[in-house]
Amino acid sequence: MESKHEIQENESLSKGNKKTFWQKIGQFLAESSVSVGKYIIGKLITSAAIGLTAFVVFKILGINLAWLLAIILALTNIVPVFGGWVGMIICAAIIVFFEPIYIVYTTLTALILQLIEQFVLLPLIVGKAVDLKPMLIVCVLVLSSILFGFWGVLLAIPIAAVIKIWYNIFIFKNNGKQEKN
């Protein structure tokens, strides 16, 4: 049987270790905003990488509008999944009027870059930025595109990151230790 002193000591220790609900809300909001910010930065990095790579490839191929096509691919690539496809269609439409001989090269370059971005860059760079596993990123994007279309794809990764933060703060209990998945 514990003495009165031991019980009071245990209660004070447990109160000191437990965060109040409002502290958890504050932590959740702070971590969520940081995670969404990291997602945006990660997405801008992948889009810039796609644009720069497209510019180099288009210049090597001798396409005069390389800068314009690269900017279009980079800007449209900010939108996950659909953006790259839209960029590819816009680039093909532009190149067919100015240099139709390069339409196949432009389309193939945009297609290859889109696939690399979706299955390599996005899961690795953005997944690391928001602390989600690459395979989870791909699954979340596929599932959200099926269920919610364009808006699901656009918001899937930030929502998944916020859900993970919520889980770690409010659900996961392991003596204050956070899960590192």
N, C-alpha and C positions, 0 to 999 in steps of 0.2 A: 504494500500500500504506500502511495506517495504521500509525502508530507505536504502541508499547506504551502511551504516555501517552494518546493519542487513544482507544484502545480502552477503557482503564480509565475515562476521562471519559464516554464514551458509555454504558458499562455502569452507571455510577453515576447518570447522568441518567435512563436508562431505569428503573432501580430506584426512583428518586425519584418518577417519574411513574406507575408502575404500582401499583395498590392490591393489597394482598394479598387472598386469598380471604375471610378473616375480616373484613377492613375492608369488602369488598363486601357480605357478609352483614349486617353491622351497618348499613350504609347502606340496604340493601334493607328490612330490618325497620323502620328509622326512617321511611323514606319511605312504606312501606306503611301503617304505623299512622297517619301524618299524612293520607294519602289517604283511608283508610277513615273517619277522623274528619271530614274535609271532606265526604265523601259523606253521612254521617249529618246533619251540619249543613245541607247543601244540601237534603236531603230534608225536614228539619224546616221549613226556610224555605218550600219549595213547599207543604207541607201547611198551614202557617199562612196562607199567601196564599190558598189555596183556602178554608179555613175562614172567613177574614175576608171574602172576596168573597161567599161563600155567605150569610153573616150579613147583609151589606148588601143583597143582592138579595132575600133572604127578608123582611127588614124592609120594603123598598120595596113588595113584593107584599102586605104586611099579614098575613103568617103569624105567628101568636102563638108558635109553638114555634121561632122562628128560631134562637135561641141553641143549643137542643138539636140541631137538625138540622145546624147549622154545626159544632158540636163533633164530631158523629158523622162528618161528611164529612172533617173535618180529621184525625181520628184514624185512620180507615180508609184515608185517602189516603197514610199513611206507607208502606203496602205498595204497591210499584209495580204498575201495570196492574190487578191484581185488586181492590185495596183500594178504589178509587173506585167500582167496580161494586157491591161489597158494601155500601159506604156508601149508594149510591143505592137499593138494594133495601131496606135497613133504614129509610132515611128515608121511602120510599114506604109501607112497612108501618106506620110510626108515623103518618104524616099521614092515611092512609086511615081510621084509627080516630078521629082528633081533628078534622080538617078535610078531609073527602074532596074538597071542591071544589078544593083546592089540589094535588091529587096530580099533575096534568099539569104545573103550574108547577114543583113541587118536582123531579120527575123530569127535566124538560127542563133546569132550572138545573144539577142534578147532572151530567147527561150533557154539557152544554156545558163545564162546569168540568173534568170528567174529560178531555175531548178537548184542552182548552187545556193542562192539566197534562201530559198524555202527549206531546203533539207540540210544545209551545212551552217551558213552564217547565222540565220535567225535562231535556230535552236542553241547554237554555241554562244554567240555574243549576247543576244537578248536573254537567253536562258540563264547565263551567268550573271547578267546585270540584275535580273529579278529573282535570282536564286531558285530557279526551277530546272528540273532535269530536261535535257534536250528531247527525249522521247515524249515526255509529258507535254512539252510545247507543241509538238507535231499532233499528238492526240487531241489536245484542247482545240487547236485550230481546225482540225477536221470535224470534230464533233460540233463545235460552235458554228461552223459554216453550214452544216447540215440542218441544225436546229434553228439558227437565227439569221442565216444569210450574211449579207454585207456587214451589218452592225455587229453580229456575233464575231466575225473575223476581226473586225476593227478593235473590239473591246475584250476579246478573249484572254489575251495574255495579261493585261493589267488586272482584270477581274480575278484570274487564277492566282496571281501574285497576292492580291488583297485577301482572297479566301485563305491562302496559306498563312499569311500574317495573322488573320483572325483566329485560325485554328491554333497556331502556336501560342498566341496570347491568352485566349479564352478557354480552349479545350485541352490542349496538351499539358499534362501535369507530370513533372518529373523533378520535384524539388527545385523549381525555378529554372531548370535547364531547358534550353530551347532545342528543338529538333534541327538538325543540319542536313536536310535533304534538298 
